Amino acid sequence: MSTNGIVLTAEGVRKEFGGLVAVNDVDFTVPERKIVSLIGPNGAGKTTFFNMLTGVYKPTGGVIRSLGEDVTGKPPHAITSRGVGRTFQNIRLFQNMTSLENVLVGMHSRLKANMFNSILRTPRVRAEERVARERARELLQYAGLRRKDDEIARNLPYGDQRRLEVARALATEPKLLLLDEPTAGMNPQESAEFTAFLFKLRDEYDLTVLMIEHDMRVVMGVSDRVSVLDYGEKIAEGEPREVQRNERVVEAYLGKAAVEDMKRQGLA
């Protein structure tokens, strides 16, 4: 359950690597059943922030709450079990496993059989495995990977590998899905199809989506809200059009000198 319509909150979250401040006291909220984009120039701290939300990094300071529960510094498997799924900027599939097997790995955190029963192959274990396989096939079909159950992951086209990552994340039964550069490397048609898929996830799965994305066409087309990081600090937040017009955001992407030059030419 969300708390007052908020699925995730970050309060004063900070991450330091030695003397480098990668994320600087960021406050952040993700409303329920919304698609929120986190954008910013390269090196702005976006993936570092994601890694703290999902337990890959432990924050230097601040508090992270997921579905009202303090998850600050908890390991990834503990955060996954609390309803947070994610994909990665660089595809991290099990490349030599089939599509079906990849999704079954994602289901592992939700299976109830213990090691003893699994070794004995009890009727309950076999029944649970049958249900898991059926569910995995449904997720593959839902993600647009129909009849690709037995395809080896590395042999799938790039766009399908991205979809397989999402299917595997959905197998963890998340309430909040974090996507790190989901359309990176996709052509315009694949990006448009993936954008439609995001709406489908939100509306049919009642999912909340938080994504890092560089393609501004995708960001402006799909987001309910956009937050902007620059040098580890949140510099803007709001509806897509509002953020698009924000002078600090334009400077972060183009540089202050370029913005001043545009102003002199009457272009900004």
C-alpha positions as CSV (number, residue, x, y, z in Angstrom):
1,M,0.0,0.0,0.0
2,S,1.2,3.5,-0.7
3,T,1.2,6.2,1.9
4,N,-1.1,9.2,1.1
5,G,-0.7,8.4,-2.6
6,I,3.1,8.4,-2.4
7,V,5.0,5.2,-3.4
8,L,8.5,6.4,-2.7
9,T,10.2,9.3,-0.8
10,A,13.8,10.3,-0.5
11,E,14.6,12.9,2.2
12,G,18.0,14.6,2.1
13,V,19.6,11.7,0.3
14,R,23.3,12.1,-0.1
15,K,26.1,9.9,-1.6
16,E,29.8,10.6,-1.3
17,F,32.7,8.7,-2.9
18,G,35.7,9.8,-1.0
19,G,35.7,13.6,-1.3
20,L,33.3,13.6,-4.3
21,V,29.7,14.4,-3.7
22,A,27.7,12.5,-6.3
23,V,24.2,13.1,-4.9
24,N,23.8,16.2,-2.7
25,D,20.9,16.2,-0.2
26,V,18.1,15.4,-2.7
27,D,14.5,15.4,-1.7
28,F,12.3,13.4,-4.0
29,T,8.8,11.8,-4.1
30,V,7.1,9.4,-6.6
31,P,3.3,9.6,-6.6
32,E,1.3,6.4,-7.1
33,R,0.3,5.3,-10.6
34,K,2.4,8.0,-12.3
35,I,5.2,7.9,-14.8
36,V,8.1,10.1,-13.4
37,S,11.2,10.8,-15.3
38,L,14.6,11.7,-13.8
39,I,16.7,13.6,-16.3
40,G,20.0,15.5,-16.4
41,P,23.3,15.8,-18.2
42,N,25.9,12.9,-18.1
43,G,27.5,12.7,-14.7
44,A,24.5,14.4,-13.0
45,G,24.1,11.6,-10.4
46,K,21.0,9.9,-11.8
47,T,22.2,6.3,-11.8
48,T,23.9,6.8,-8.4
49,F,20.5,8.0,-7.1
50,F,18.8,4.9,-8.6
51,N,21.4,2.7,-7.0
52,M,20.6,4.1,-3.6
53,L,16.9,3.6,-4.1
54,T,17.4,-0.1,-5.0
55,G,20.0,-0.9,-2.4
56,V,23.1,-1.2,-4.7
57,Y,24.7,1.7,-2.8
58,K,24.2,2.7,0.8
59,P,23.4,6.4,1.2
60,T,26.0,8.6,3.0
61,G,23.0,10.4,4.5
62,G,19.3,10.8,4.3
63,V,16.3,8.5,4.5
64,I,14.6,6.5,1.7
65,R,11.0,5.1,2.3
66,S,9.3,2.7,0.0
67,L,5.6,2.2,0.5
68,G,5.9,3.9,3.8
69,E,8.7,1.7,5.1
70,D,12.2,2.9,5.8
71,V,14.5,0.9,3.4
72,T,17.6,3.1,3.8
73,G,20.7,1.0,3.3
74,K,18.8,-2.3,2.9
75,P,20.3,-4.8,0.4
76,P,18.8,-5.2,-3.1
77,H,16.9,-8.4,-2.4
78,A,15.2,-6.9,0.7
79,I,14.1,-3.9,-1.4
80,T,12.9,-6.1,-4.2
81,S,10.8,-8.1,-1.8
82,R,9.1,-4.8,-0.7
83,G,7.8,-4.2,-4.2
84,V,10.6,-2.4,-6.1
85,G,11.8,-3.8,-9.4
86,R,14.3,-2.3,-11.8
87,T,16.2,-2.6,-15.1
88,F,19.7,-1.4,-15.7
89,Q,21.4,1.1,-18.1
90,N,23.5,-1.7,-19.5
91,I,21.5,-4.8,-20.2
92,R,22.0,-7.4,-17.5
93,L,20.3,-10.5,-18.7
94,F,21.6,-14.0,-18.2
95,Q,22.8,-14.1,-21.8
96,N,23.1,-17.9,-22.1
97,M,19.7,-18.6,-20.7
98,T,16.4,-18.6,-22.5
99,S,13.8,-15.8,-22.2
100,L,11.6,-18.1,-20.1
101,E,14.5,-18.9,-17.7
102,N,15.4,-15.3,-17.3
103,V,11.8,-14.5,-16.2
104,L,11.8,-17.5,-13.8
105,V,14.9,-16.1,-12.1
106,G,12.9,-12.9,-11.5
107,M,10.2,-15.0,-9.9
108,H,12.6,-16.6,-7.4
109,S,12.0,-14.0,-4.7
110,R,8.2,-14.8,-4.7
111,L,8.5,-18.6,-4.7
112,K,7.7,-20.3,-1.3
113,A,9.5,-23.7,-1.6
114,N,12.5,-24.2,0.6
115,M,15.7,-26.0,-0.3
116,F,14.7,-29.2,1.4
117,N,11.4,-29.5,-0.5
118,S,13.1,-28.5,-3.8
119,I,15.7,-31.3,-3.4
120,L,12.9,-33.9,-2.7
121,R,10.8,-32.5,-5.6
122,T,7.6,-32.7,-3.5
123,P,4.2,-32.4,-5.3
124,R,3.9,-28.9,-3.9
125,V,7.2,-27.8,-5.4
126,R,6.2,-29.3,-8.8
127,A,2.9,-27.6,-8.7
128,E,4.5,-24.2,-7.8
129,E,7.0,-24.6,-10.7
130,R,4.1,-25.3,-13.2
131,V,2.3,-22.2,-12.1
132,A,5.6,-20.2,-12.3
133,R,6.2,-21.3,-15.8
134,E,2.7,-20.4,-16.9
135,R,3.0,-17.0,-15.3
136,A,6.4,-16.5,-17.0
137,R,4.9,-17.2,-20.4
138,E,2.1,-14.8,-19.7
139,L,4.7,-12.1,-18.8
140,L,6.7,-12.7,-22.0
141,Q,3.6,-12.5,-24.1
142,Y,2.5,-9.3,-22.3
143,A,6.0,-7.8,-22.9
144,G,5.7,-8.4,-26.7
145,L,7.8,-11.6,-26.7
146,R,5.3,-14.1,-27.8
147,R,6.7,-17.4,-29.0
148,K,10.2,-16.4,-27.8
149,D,10.1,-18.4,-24.6
150,D,12.9,-20.7,-25.8
151,E,15.1,-18.1,-27.5
152,I,18.5,-17.6,-26.0
153,A,18.7,-14.1,-24.5
154,R,21.8,-13.1,-26.4
155,N,20.2,-14.0,-29.7
156,L,17.3,-11.6,-29.2
157,P,17.2,-8.2,-31.0
158,Y,18.2,-5.3,-28.9
159,G,14.7,-4.0,-28.4
160,D,13.5,-7.5,-27.4
161,Q,16.3,-7.8,-24.8
162,R,15.1,-4.5,-23.3
163,R,11.5,-6.0,-23.1
164,L,12.9,-9.1,-21.6
165,E,14.5,-7.1,-18.8
166,V,11.1,-5.5,-18.1
167,A,9.4,-8.9,-18.1
168,R,11.9,-10.2,-15.6
169,A,11.4,-7.1,-13.4
170,L,7.6,-7.6,-13.6
171,A,8.2,-11.2,-12.4
172,T,9.2,-9.8,-9.0
173,E,5.6,-8.4,-8.7
174,P,6.7,-4.7,-8.1
175,K,4.5,-1.8,-7.1
176,L,7.3,0.6,-8.3
177,L,9.3,-0.1,-11.5
178,L,12.6,1.7,-12.0
179,L,13.9,1.8,-15.6
180,D,17.4,3.1,-16.3
181,E,17.7,4.3,-19.9
182,P,15.0,1.9,-21.2
183,T,15.1,3.2,-24.8
184,A,18.9,3.6,-25.1
185,G,20.0,2.1,-28.4
186,M,16.4,1.8,-29.8
187,N,15.4,3.2,-33.1
188,P,12.5,5.7,-33.3
189,Q,9.9,3.0,-34.0
190,E,11.1,0.8,-31.1
191,S,11.1,3.9,-28.8
192,A,7.5,4.7,-29.8
193,E,6.4,1.1,-29.2
194,F,8.1,1.1,-25.8
195,T,6.4,4.4,-24.8
196,A,3.0,2.8,-25.6
197,F,4.1,-0.2,-23.5
198,L,4.8,2.1,-20.5
199,F,1.3,3.5,-20.6
200,K,0.0,-0.1,-20.7
201,L,2.1,-1.0,-17.7
202,R,0.8,1.9,-15.7
203,D,-2.9,1.5,-16.6
204,E,-3.2,-2.3,-16.7
205,Y,-0.8,-3.3,-14.0
206,D,-1.5,-0.3,-11.7
207,L,2.3,0.3,-11.7
208,T,4.2,3.4,-10.8
209,V,7.2,4.0,-13.1
210,L,10.3,6.0,-12.4
211,M,12.8,6.2,-15.2
212,I,16.1,7.7,-16.2
213,E,15.9,8.7,-19.9
214,H,17.9,10.9,-22.3
215,D,15.5,10.8,-25.2
216,M,13.5,14.0,-24.6
217,R,10.8,12.9,-27.1
218,V,10.1,9.9,-24.8
219,V,10.3,12.0,-21.6
220,M,8.0,14.7,-22.8
221,G,5.6,12.2,-24.4
222,V,5.2,9.8,-21.5
223,S,5.9,11.6,-18.2
224,D,3.4,12.9,-15.7
225,R,6.2,14.6,-13.9
226,V,9.9,15.3,-14.5
227,S,12.7,15.9,-12.0
228,V,16.1,17.2,-13.1
229,L,19.5,16.6,-11.5
230,D,22.7,18.5,-12.2
231,Y,26.0,17.9,-10.4
232,G,24.1,15.8,-7.9
233,E,21.5,18.4,-7.0
234,K,17.9,18.7,-7.9
235,I,17.5,21.9,-9.9
236,A,13.9,21.6,-11.2
237,E,10.8,19.5,-10.9
238,G,7.3,19.7,-12.4
239,E,5.2,18.9,-15.4
240,P,7.1,18.2,-18.6
241,R,6.4,21.5,-20.4
242,E,7.2,23.5,-17.2
243,V,10.5,21.8,-16.8
244,Q,11.3,22.2,-20.5
245,R,11.1,26.0,-20.2
246,N,13.1,26.2,-17.0
247,E,16.2,28.3,-17.6
248,R,18.4,26.3,-15.2
249,V,17.5,23.1,-17.0
250,V,18.4,24.6,-20.4
251,E,21.7,25.9,-19.0
252,A,22.4,22.4,-17.5
253,Y,22.1,20.8,-21.0
254,L,23.5,23.6,-23.2
255,G,25.8,25.5,-20.9
256,K,25.3,29.1,-19.6
257,A,27.3,30.6,-22.5
258,A,25.1,29.0,-25.1
259,V,22.0,30.2,-23.3
260,E,23.3,33.8,-23.2
261,D,24.2,33.6,-26.8
262,M,20.7,32.4,-27.6
263,K,19.2,35.3,-25.7
264,R,21.4,37.8,-27.6
265,Q,20.0,36.3,-30.8
266,G,16.4,36.5,-29.5
267,L,16.1,32.7,-29.5
268,A,15.5,32.3,-25.8
